[in-house]
Amino acid sequence: MLTLDEAIKHAEEVAEQNEWFEKNYLESIQCKECAEEHRQLAEWLKELKEYREQEPKTGHWKRISIDKYSEHA
């Protein structure tokens, strides 16, 4: 199982590989889209990491989890 940091690193590496391949070998829309999607994924994962790091200070995630489950009960 990947850690959040490993997932961020992996997404960034896949984006870099696809950008390099698209630039150096063929201008493929598929490579460009894959790179863009992995860049976006890496940004979302970084944002999630920031939220998780703030959670112990704010209790924000705990409140969301409790509210979300109580709505569906």
N, C-alpha and C positions, 0 to 999 in steps of 0.2 A: 504494500500500500504506500502511496506517495504522501509525503508531507506537503503542506501548503507551499513551502519554499521550493521543494523539488518540482511541484506542478508549475509554479511560476517560471522556474528555470527551463523546464521542458518546453513550455509554450513559447518562450522567447527564443529558444534554440530552433524549434521548428519554423518559427517565423523567419529567423535569420537564414536558415538553410533554403527556404523557399524563395526568399528575396534574392539570395545569391544565385540560385539556379535560374530563376527568371531573368536575372540581369545578364548572366554569363553564357547561358546556353540557348534558351529560347524564351521569347516573350509570350509566355502562356498566361492566359487569364486565370486558369486553374491555379497556377503557382501564386499569382498575385492575390487572388481571393483567399487562398489558404493562409498566406502570410498575414493578410489583414485580419482574418478571423483569429489567428493565434495571437496576434498583437492585442486584439480586443480582449481575448480570453485572459491574457497575462495581466492586462489592466484591471479587469474585474477581480481576478484573484488577489492582486495587490490591494485593491479596495477592501475586499473581504478580510484580508490580513489586518489592515488598519482597524476595521471595526472590531475584530476579535481582540486586538491588542488594547482597545479602549474599553471593552466589555467589563473587565474586572473593576475598572474605575467608575463606570456608569451603571452597570447592571442592565444596560439597554437590551442585550440579546435575551436575557432571562425574561424581561417584561414582554418582549415580542413573542417569545415561545409560549408563555402562559396565555397571553391574549389570543393568539392564533388557535391554540387548542381549545380554549374555552368557547370560541365562536363556533367550532365544529361539533361540540359535544351535544 
